[in-house]
Amino acid sequence: MAPTNLVLSSTVAVCSGCHDSVLARSHMEVNGGSFYQTRATALGRTEQCFVCHSSGKIADTKVVHER
């Protein structure tokens, strides 16, 4: 687990499997997601995904994905 390994941040790793457009990637990066950044860089950022994508929020993933 070297700090120089290139990684995806945790939510990016899950969501980018399907949401892989340029716009989606930009949205994730602007909101703190990391794509192939060093582990040290990725761990130093805070993903803000759940501000909008958590239960009861404007873009609730359970509602959007019907789960």
PyMOL Python script that loads the backbone (N, CA, C, O; Angstrom):
from pymol import cmd

cmd.read_pdbstr("""\
ATOM      1  N   MET A   1       0.826  -1.183   0.000  1.00  0.00           N
ATOM      2  CA  MET A   1       0.000   0.000   0.000  1.00  0.00           C
ATOM      3  C   MET A   1       0.873   1.251   0.000  1.00  0.00           C
ATOM      4  O   MET A   1       0.778   2.102   0.884  1.00  0.00           O
ATOM      5  N   ALA A   2       1.706   1.332  -0.995  1.00  0.00           N
ATOM      6  CA  ALA A   2       2.609   2.482  -1.095  1.00  0.00           C
ATOM      7  C   ALA A   2       1.829   3.763  -1.375  1.00  0.00           C
ATOM      8  O   ALA A   2       0.855   3.727  -2.127  1.00  0.00           O
ATOM      9  N   PRO A   3       2.226   4.886  -0.795  1.00  0.00           N
ATOM     10  CA  PRO A   3       1.529   6.146  -1.021  1.00  0.00           C
ATOM     11  C   PRO A   3       1.664   6.648  -2.455  1.00  0.00           C
ATOM     12  O   PRO A   3       0.967   7.578  -2.858  1.00  0.00           O
ATOM     13  N   THR A   4       2.562   6.030  -3.226  1.00  0.00           N
ATOM     14  CA  THR A   4       2.750   6.458  -4.616  1.00  0.00           C
ATOM     15  C   THR A   4       1.975   5.614  -5.620  1.00  0.00           C
ATOM     16  O   THR A   4       1.985   5.916  -6.814  1.00  0.00           O
ATOM     17  N   ASN A   5       1.295   4.548  -5.149  1.00  0.00           N
ATOM     18  CA  ASN A   5       0.459   3.744  -6.054  1.00  0.00           C
ATOM     19  C   ASN A   5      -0.668   4.609  -6.607  1.00  0.00           C
ATOM     20  O   ASN A   5      -1.195   5.468  -5.901  1.00  0.00           O
ATOM     21  N   LEU A   6      -1.037   4.386  -7.861  1.00  0.00           N
ATOM     22  CA  LEU A   6      -2.145   5.113  -8.465  1.00  0.00           C
ATOM     23  C   LEU A   6      -3.447   4.393  -8.150  1.00  0.00           C
ATOM     24  O   LEU A   6      -3.556   3.178  -8.314  1.00  0.00           O
ATOM     25  N   VAL A   7      -4.434   5.159  -7.696  1.00  0.00           N
ATOM     26  CA  VAL A   7      -5.703   4.566  -7.243  1.00  0.00           C
ATOM     27  C   VAL A   7      -6.893   5.403  -7.702  1.00  0.00           C
ATOM     28  O   VAL A   7      -6.747   6.544  -8.142  1.00  0.00           O
ATOM     29  N   LEU A   8      -8.065   4.802  -7.586  1.00  0.00           N
ATOM     30  CA  LEU A   8      -9.338   5.518  -7.703  1.00  0.00           C
ATOM     31  C   LEU A   8      -9.837   5.720  -6.279  1.00  0.00           C
ATOM     32  O   LEU A   8      -9.668   4.838  -5.437  1.00  0.00           O
ATOM     33  N   SER A   9     -10.445   6.857  -5.996  1.00  0.00           N
ATOM     34  CA  SER A   9     -11.053   7.022  -4.676  1.00  0.00           C
ATOM     35  C   SER A   9     -12.257   6.088  -4.582  1.00  0.00           C
ATOM     36  O   SER A   9     -12.749   5.604  -5.601  1.00  0.00           O
ATOM     37  N   SER A  10     -12.723   5.838  -3.386  1.00  0.00           N
ATOM     38  CA  SER A  10     -13.701   4.772  -3.168  1.00  0.00           C
ATOM     39  C   SER A  10     -15.013   4.945  -3.935  1.00  0.00           C
ATOM     40  O   SER A  10     -15.468   3.995  -4.573  1.00  0.00           O
ATOM     41  N   THR A  11     -15.626   6.108  -3.893  1.00  0.00           N
ATOM     42  CA  THR A  11     -16.896   6.286  -4.587  1.00  0.00           C
ATOM     43  C   THR A  11     -16.690   6.325  -6.092  1.00  0.00           C
ATOM     44  O   THR A  11     -17.519   5.811  -6.844  1.00  0.00           O
ATOM     45  N   VAL A  12     -15.596   6.928  -6.539  1.00  0.00           N
ATOM     46  CA  VAL A  12     -15.263   6.919  -7.968  1.00  0.00           C
ATOM     47  C   VAL A  12     -15.134   5.476  -8.455  1.00  0.00           C
ATOM     48  O   VAL A  12     -15.610   5.142  -9.540  1.00  0.00           O
ATOM     49  N   ALA A  13     -14.501   4.633  -7.670  1.00  0.00           N
ATOM     50  CA  ALA A  13     -14.313   3.235  -8.063  1.00  0.00           C
ATOM     51  C   ALA A  13     -15.651   2.546  -8.299  1.00  0.00           C
ATOM     52  O   ALA A  13     -15.780   1.753  -9.232  1.00  0.00           O
ATOM     53  N   VAL A  14     -16.637   2.835  -7.477  1.00  0.00           N
ATOM     54  CA  VAL A  14     -17.956   2.213  -7.614  1.00  0.00           C
ATOM     55  C   VAL A  14     -18.737   2.827  -8.772  1.00  0.00           C
ATOM     56  O   VAL A  14     -19.236   2.105  -9.635  1.00  0.00           O
ATOM     57  N   CYS A  15     -18.846   4.145  -8.795  1.00  0.00           N
ATOM     58  CA  CYS A  15     -19.742   4.821  -9.736  1.00  0.00           C
ATOM     59  C   CYS A  15     -19.217   4.857 -11.164  1.00  0.00           C
ATOM     60  O   CYS A  15     -19.999   4.797 -12.113  1.00  0.00           O
ATOM     61  N   SER A  16     -17.907   4.955 -11.326  1.00  0.00           N
ATOM     62  CA  SER A  16     -17.350   5.100 -12.674  1.00  0.00           C
ATOM     63  C   SER A  16     -17.416   3.815 -13.490  1.00  0.00           C
ATOM     64  O   SER A  16     -17.135   3.833 -14.688  1.00  0.00           O
ATOM     65  N   GLY A  17     -17.780   2.709 -12.866  1.00  0.00           N
ATOM     66  CA  GLY A  17     -17.975   1.480 -13.617  1.00  0.00           C
ATOM     67  C   GLY A  17     -19.065   1.636 -14.675  1.00  0.00           C
ATOM     68  O   GLY A  17     -18.969   1.066 -15.762  1.00  0.00           O
ATOM     69  N   CYS A  18     -20.092   2.405 -14.355  1.00  0.00           N
ATOM     70  CA  CYS A  18     -21.186   2.669 -15.294  1.00  0.00           C
ATOM     71  C   CYS A  18     -21.192   4.116 -15.773  1.00  0.00           C
ATOM     72  O   CYS A  18     -21.430   4.385 -16.950  1.00  0.00           O
ATOM     73  N   HIS A  19     -20.935   5.030 -14.872  1.00  0.00           N
ATOM     74  CA  HIS A  19     -20.967   6.462 -15.193  1.00  0.00           C
ATOM     75  C   HIS A  19     -19.575   6.871 -15.651  1.00  0.00           C
ATOM     76  O   HIS A  19     -18.768   7.364 -14.862  1.00  0.00           O
ATOM     77  N   ASP A  20     -19.302   6.659 -16.945  1.00  0.00           N
ATOM     78  CA  ASP A  20     -17.935   6.811 -17.442  1.00  0.00           C
ATOM     79  C   ASP A  20     -17.780   7.854 -18.543  1.00  0.00           C
ATOM     80  O   ASP A  20     -16.768   7.869 -19.243  1.00  0.00           O
ATOM     81  N   SER A  21     -18.765   8.718 -18.699  1.00  0.00           N
ATOM     82  CA  SER A  21     -18.643   9.770 -19.712  1.00  0.00           C
ATOM     83  C   SER A  21     -17.663  10.843 -19.235  1.00  0.00           C
ATOM     84  O   SER A  21     -17.301  10.891 -18.059  1.00  0.00           O
ATOM     85  N   VAL A  22     -17.245  11.692 -20.156  1.00  0.00           N
ATOM     86  CA  VAL A  22     -16.369  12.807 -19.812  1.00  0.00           C
ATOM     87  C   VAL A  22     -17.062  13.713 -18.793  1.00  0.00           C
ATOM     88  O   VAL A  22     -16.431  14.172 -17.841  1.00  0.00           O
ATOM     89  N   LEU A  23     -18.349  13.969 -18.988  1.00  0.00           N
ATOM     90  CA  LEU A  23     -19.097  14.813 -18.065  1.00  0.00           C
ATOM     91  C   LEU A  23     -19.179  14.183 -16.672  1.00  0.00           C
ATOM     92  O   LEU A  23     -19.002  14.875 -15.670  1.00  0.00           O
ATOM     93  N   ALA A  24     -19.442  12.896 -16.606  1.00  0.00           N
ATOM     94  CA  ALA A  24     -19.532  12.211 -15.311  1.00  0.00           C
ATOM     95  C   ALA A  24     -18.185  12.240 -14.600  1.00  0.00           C
ATOM     96  O   ALA A  24     -18.119  12.495 -13.397  1.00  0.00           O
ATOM     97  N   ARG A  25     -17.125  11.981 -15.332  1.00  0.00           N
ATOM     98  CA  ARG A  25     -15.782  12.001 -14.732  1.00  0.00           C
ATOM     99  C   ARG A  25     -15.469  13.400 -14.198  1.00  0.00           C
ATOM    100  O   ARG A  25     -14.965  13.541 -13.083  1.00  0.00           O
ATOM    101  N   SER A  26     -15.762  14.421 -14.981  1.00  0.00           N
ATOM    102  CA  SER A  26     -15.521  15.791 -14.549  1.00  0.00           C
ATOM    103  C   SER A  26     -16.322  16.102 -13.283  1.00  0.00           C
ATOM    104  O   SER A  26     -15.798  16.705 -12.346  1.00  0.00           O
ATOM    105  N   HIS A  27     -17.590  15.691 -13.257  1.00  0.00           N
ATOM    106  CA  HIS A  27     -18.449  15.908 -12.095  1.00  0.00           C
ATOM    107  C   HIS A  27     -17.828  15.268 -10.849  1.00  0.00           C
ATOM    108  O   HIS A  27     -17.806  15.877  -9.779  1.00  0.00           O
ATOM    109  N   MET A  28     -17.333  14.055 -10.990  1.00  0.00           N
ATOM    110  CA  MET A  28     -16.734  13.357  -9.851  1.00  0.00           C
ATOM    111  C   MET A  28     -15.456  14.046  -9.383  1.00  0.00           C
ATOM    112  O   MET A  28     -15.235  14.203  -8.182  1.00  0.00           O
ATOM    113  N   GLU A  29     -14.619  14.454 -10.327  1.00  0.00           N
ATOM    114  CA  GLU A  29     -13.362  15.115  -9.963  1.00  0.00           C
ATOM    115  C   GLU A  29     -13.608  16.464  -9.290  1.00  0.00           C
ATOM    116  O   GLU A  29     -12.967  16.785  -8.289  1.00  0.00           O
ATOM    117  N   VAL A  30     -14.528  17.248  -9.833  1.00  0.00           N
ATOM    118  CA  VAL A  30     -14.843  18.558  -9.253  1.00  0.00           C
ATOM    119  C   VAL A  30     -15.349  18.400  -7.819  1.00  0.00           C
ATOM    120  O   VAL A  30     -15.149  19.281  -6.982  1.00  0.00           O
ATOM    121  N   ASN A  31     -15.995  17.289  -7.548  1.00  0.00           N
ATOM    122  CA  ASN A  31     -16.567  17.050  -6.229  1.00  0.00           C
ATOM    123  C   ASN A  31     -15.687  16.163  -5.343  1.00  0.00           C
ATOM    124  O   ASN A  31     -16.175  15.525  -4.410  1.00  0.00           O
ATOM    125  N   GLY A  32     -14.395  16.132  -5.646  1.00  0.00           N
ATOM    126  CA  GLY A  32     -13.437  15.489  -4.756  1.00  0.00           C
ATOM    127  C   GLY A  32     -13.003  14.094  -5.114  1.00  0.00           C
ATOM    128  O   GLY A  32     -12.178  13.515  -4.407  1.00  0.00           O
ATOM    129  N   GLY A  33     -13.525  13.525  -6.185  1.00  0.00           N
ATOM    130  CA  GLY A  33     -13.131  12.183  -6.586  1.00  0.00           C
ATOM    131  C   GLY A  33     -11.765  12.160  -7.237  1.00  0.00           C
ATOM    132  O   GLY A  33     -11.335  13.147  -7.834  1.00  0.00           O
ATOM    133  N   SER A  34     -11.086  11.031  -7.120  1.00  0.00           N
ATOM    134  CA  SER A  34      -9.747  10.877  -7.694  1.00  0.00           C
ATOM    135  C   SER A  34      -9.704   9.734  -8.692  1.00  0.00           C
ATOM    136  O   SER A  34     -10.112   8.613  -8.386  1.00  0.00           O
ATOM    137  N   PHE A  35      -9.210  10.021  -9.880  1.00  0.00           N
ATOM    138  CA  PHE A  35      -8.991   9.020 -10.922  1.00  0.00           C
ATOM    139  C   PHE A  35      -7.495   8.867 -11.129  1.00  0.00           C
ATOM    140  O   PHE A  35      -6.831   9.788 -11.605  1.00  0.00           O
ATOM    141  N   TYR A  36      -6.964   7.707 -10.773  1.00  0.00           N
ATOM    142  CA  TYR A  36      -5.553   7.383 -10.994  1.00  0.00           C
ATOM    143  C   TYR A  36      -4.620   8.459 -10.463  1.00  0.00           C
ATOM    144  O   TYR A  36      -3.692   8.901 -11.140  1.00  0.00           O
ATOM    145  N   GLN A  37      -4.896   8.868  -9.220  1.00  0.00           N
ATOM    146  CA  GLN A  37      -4.016   9.765  -8.486  1.00  0.00           C
ATOM    147  C   GLN A  37      -3.194   8.903  -7.529  1.00  0.00           C
ATOM    148  O   GLN A  37      -3.550   7.755  -7.263  1.00  0.00           O
ATOM    149  N   THR A  38      -2.114   9.447  -7.020  1.00  0.00           N
ATOM    150  CA  THR A  38      -1.375   8.676  -6.023  1.00  0.00           C
ATOM    151  C   THR A  38      -2.276   8.454  -4.812  1.00  0.00           C
ATOM    152  O   THR A  38      -3.162   9.256  -4.518  1.00  0.00           O
ATOM    153  N   ARG A  39      -2.030   7.359  -4.128  1.00  0.00           N
ATOM    154  CA  ARG A  39      -2.820   7.043  -2.934  1.00  0.00           C
ATOM    155  C   ARG A  39      -2.772   8.219  -1.955  1.00  0.00           C
ATOM    156  O   ARG A  39      -3.792   8.566  -1.360  1.00  0.00           O
ATOM    157  N   ALA A  40      -1.609   8.830  -1.785  1.00  0.00           N
ATOM    158  CA  ALA A  40      -1.468   9.962  -0.861  1.00  0.00           C
ATOM    159  C   ALA A  40      -2.364  11.124  -1.285  1.00  0.00           C
ATOM    160  O   ALA A  40      -2.996  11.752  -0.436  1.00  0.00           O
ATOM    161  N   THR A  41      -2.428  11.415  -2.573  1.00  0.00           N
ATOM    162  CA  THR A  41      -3.280  12.498  -3.071  1.00  0.00           C
ATOM    163  C   THR A  41      -4.749  12.151  -2.873  1.00  0.00           C
ATOM    164  O   THR A  41      -5.521  12.971  -2.375  1.00  0.00           O
ATOM    165  N   ALA A  42      -5.138  10.945  -3.259  1.00  0.00           N
ATOM    166  CA  ALA A  42      -6.539  10.520  -3.140  1.00  0.00           C
ATOM    167  C   ALA A  42      -7.005  10.549  -1.691  1.00  0.00           C
ATOM    168  O   ALA A  42      -8.121  10.986  -1.409  1.00  0.00           O
ATOM    169  N   LEU A  43      -6.166  10.090  -0.773  1.00  0.00           N
ATOM    170  CA  LEU A  43      -6.550  10.079   0.637  1.00  0.00           C
ATOM    171  C   LEU A  43      -6.608  11.480   1.234  1.00  0.00           C
ATOM    172  O   LEU A  43      -7.245  11.695   2.265  1.00  0.00           O
ATOM    173  N   GLY A  44      -5.953  12.415   0.595  1.00  0.00           N
ATOM    174  CA  GLY A  44      -5.959  13.791   1.060  1.00  0.00           C
ATOM    175  C   GLY A  44      -7.158  14.594   0.589  1.00  0.00           C
ATOM    176  O   GLY A  44      -7.355  15.728   1.024  1.00  0.00           O
ATOM    177  N   ARG A  45      -7.953  14.022  -0.289  1.00  0.00           N
ATOM    178  CA  ARG A  45      -9.146  14.707  -0.813  1.00  0.00           C
ATOM    179  C   ARG A  45     -10.387  14.148  -0.130  1.00  0.00           C
ATOM    180  O   ARG A  45     -10.360  13.042   0.411  1.00  0.00           O
ATOM    181  N   THR A  46     -11.465  14.907  -0.155  1.00  0.00           N
ATOM    182  CA  THR A  46     -12.730  14.456   0.432  1.00  0.00           C
ATOM    183  C   THR A  46     -13.799  14.442  -0.649  1.00  0.00           C
ATOM    184  O   THR A  46     -14.158  15.482  -1.202  1.00  0.00           O
ATOM    185  N   GLU A  47     -14.303  13.244  -0.940  1.00  0.00           N
ATOM    186  CA  GLU A  47     -15.388  13.137  -1.909  1.00  0.00           C
ATOM    187  C   GLU A  47     -16.655  13.738  -1.303  1.00  0.00           C
ATOM    188  O   GLU A  47     -16.998  13.452  -0.156  1.00  0.00           O
ATOM    189  N   GLN A  48     -17.334  14.559  -2.068  1.00  0.00           N
ATOM    190  CA  GLN A  48     -18.535  15.243  -1.605  1.00  0.00           C
ATOM    191  C   GLN A  48     -19.812  14.605  -2.172  1.00  0.00           C
ATOM    192  O   GLN A  48     -20.875  15.226  -2.138  1.00  0.00           O
ATOM    193  N   CYS A  49     -19.722  13.409  -2.679  1.00  0.00           N
ATOM    194  CA  CYS A  49     -20.811  12.748  -3.388  1.00  0.00           C
ATOM    195  C   CYS A  49     -22.120  12.701  -2.609  1.00  0.00           C
ATOM    196  O   CYS A  49     -23.194  12.932  -3.164  1.00  0.00           O
ATOM    197  N   PHE A  50     -22.020  12.403  -1.328  1.00  0.00           N
ATOM    198  CA  PHE A  50     -23.232  12.155  -0.553  1.00  0.00           C
ATOM    199  C   PHE A  50     -23.965  13.427  -0.137  1.00  0.00           C
ATOM    200  O   PHE A  50     -25.027  13.356   0.481  1.00  0.00           O
ATOM    201  N   VAL A  51     -23.405  14.589  -0.472  1.00  0.00           N
ATOM    202  CA  VAL A  51     -24.137  15.832  -0.255  1.00  0.00           C
ATOM    203  C   VAL A  51     -25.417  15.807  -1.090  1.00  0.00           C
ATOM    204  O   VAL A  51     -26.466  16.265  -0.638  1.00  0.00           O
ATOM    205  N   CYS A  52     -25.328  15.277  -2.298  1.00  0.00           N
ATOM    206  CA  CYS A  52     -26.489  15.194  -3.201  1.00  0.00           C
ATOM    207  C   CYS A  52     -27.012  13.777  -3.407  1.00  0.00           C
ATOM    208  O   CYS A  52     -28.196  13.588  -3.685  1.00  0.00           O
ATOM    209  N   HIS A  53     -26.131  12.773  -3.272  1.00  0.00           N
ATOM    210  CA  HIS A  53     -26.487  11.416  -3.662  1.00  0.00           C
ATOM    211  C   HIS A  53     -26.820  10.474  -2.508  1.00  0.00           C
ATOM    212  O   HIS A  53     -26.823   9.258  -2.701  1.00  0.00           O
ATOM    213  N   SER A  54     -27.100  10.996  -1.323  1.00  0.00           N
ATOM    214  CA  SER A  54     -27.473  10.119  -0.209  1.00  0.00           C
ATOM    215  C   SER A  54     -28.995  10.101  -0.022  1.00  0.00           C
ATOM    216  O   SER A  54     -29.728  10.829  -0.690  1.00  0.00           O
ATOM    217  N   SER A  55     -29.434   9.273   0.879  1.00  0.00           N
ATOM    218  CA  SER A  55     -30.863   9.062   1.115  1.00  0.00           C
ATOM    219  C   SER A  55     -31.600  10.372   1.391  1.00  0.00           C
ATOM    220  O   SER A  55     -31.229  11.138   2.280  1.00  0.00           O
ATOM    221  N   GLY A  56     -32.647  10.608   0.610  1.00  0.00           N
ATOM    222  CA  GLY A  56     -33.482  11.780   0.777  1.00  0.00           C
ATOM    223  C   GLY A  56     -32.961  13.048   0.127  1.00  0.00           C
ATOM    224  O   GLY A  56     -33.627  14.082   0.176  1.00  0.00           O
ATOM    225  N   LYS A  57     -31.790  12.990  -0.478  1.00  0.00           N
ATOM    226  CA  LYS A  57     -31.204  14.176  -1.114  1.00  0.00           C
ATOM    227  C   LYS A  57     -31.703  14.315  -2.545  1.00  0.00           C
ATOM    228  O   LYS A  57     -32.416  13.445  -3.046  1.00  0.00           O
ATOM    229  N   ILE A  58     -31.333  15.400  -3.196  1.00  0.00           N
ATOM    230  CA  ILE A  58     -31.854  15.754  -4.522  1.00  0.00           C
ATOM    231  C   ILE A  58     -31.559  14.693  -5.598  1.00  0.00           C
ATOM    232  O   ILE A  58     -32.351  14.530  -6.526  1.00  0.00           O
ATOM    233  N   ALA A  59     -30.457  13.988  -5.489  1.00  0.00           N
ATOM    234  CA  ALA A  59     -30.104  12.952  -6.463  1.00  0.00           C
ATOM    235  C   ALA A  59     -29.831  11.634  -5.737  1.00  0.00           C
ATOM    236  O   ALA A  59     -28.797  11.000  -5.950  1.00  0.00           O
ATOM    237  N   ASP A  60     -30.759  11.236  -4.889  1.00  0.00           N
ATOM    238  CA  ASP A  60     -30.685  10.010  -4.093  1.00  0.00           C
ATOM    239  C   ASP A  60     -30.437   8.817  -5.018  1.00  0.00           C
ATOM    240  O   ASP A  60     -31.244   8.542  -5.906  1.00  0.00           O
ATOM    241  N   THR A  61     -29.335   8.118  -4.813  1.00  0.00           N
ATOM    242  CA  THR A  61     -29.006   6.994  -5.700  1.00  0.00           C
ATOM    243  C   THR A  61     -30.031   5.867  -5.608  1.00  0.00           C
ATOM    244  O   THR A  61     -30.282   5.186  -6.602  1.00  0.00           O
ATOM    245  N   LYS A  62     -30.621   5.660  -4.448  1.00  0.00           N
ATOM    246  CA  LYS A  62     -31.636   4.606  -4.318  1.00  0.00           C
ATOM    247  C   LYS A  62     -32.857   4.914  -5.169  1.00  0.00           C
ATOM    248  O   LYS A  62     -33.465   4.003  -5.730  1.00  0.00           O
ATOM    249  N   VAL A  63     -33.218   6.169  -5.272  1.00  0.00           N
ATOM    250  CA  VAL A  63     -34.363   6.587  -6.101  1.00  0.00           C
ATOM    251  C   VAL A  63     -33.995   6.497  -7.572  1.00  0.00           C
ATOM    252  O   VAL A  63     -34.734   5.918  -8.369  1.00  0.00           O
ATOM    253  N   VAL A  64     -32.855   7.069  -7.932  1.00  0.00           N
ATOM    254  CA  VAL A  64     -32.425   7.089  -9.331  1.00  0.00           C
ATOM    255  C   VAL A  64     -32.213   5.675  -9.875  1.00  0.00           C
ATOM    256  O   VAL A  64     -32.556   5.382 -11.020  1.00  0.00           O
ATOM    257  N   HIS A  65     -31.642   4.802  -9.036  1.00  0.00           N
ATOM    258  CA  HIS A  65     -31.377   3.432  -9.460  1.00  0.00           C
ATOM    259  C   HIS A  65     -32.487   2.474  -9.044  1.00  0.00           C
ATOM    260  O   HIS A  65     -32.353   1.262  -9.218  1.00  0.00           O
ATOM    261  N   GLU A  66     -33.572   2.995  -8.500  1.00  0.00           N
ATOM    262  CA  GLU A  66     -34.749   2.223  -8.086  1.00  0.00           C
ATOM    263  C   GLU A  66     -34.419   1.049  -7.178  1.00  0.00           C
ATOM    264  O   GLU A  66     -34.855  -0.076  -7.422  1.00  0.00           O
ATOM    265  N   ARG A  67     -33.650   1.314  -6.134  1.00  0.00           N
ATOM    266  CA  ARG A  67     -33.317   0.268  -5.150  1.00  0.00           C
ATOM    267  C   ARG A  67     -33.817   0.643  -3.803  1.00  0.00           C
ATOM    268  O   ARG A  67     -33.635  -0.108  -2.845  1.00  0.00           O
TER     269      ARG A  67
END
""", "prot")
cmd.dss("prot")
cmd.show_as("cartoon", "prot")
cmd.util.cbc("prot")
cmd.orient("prot")
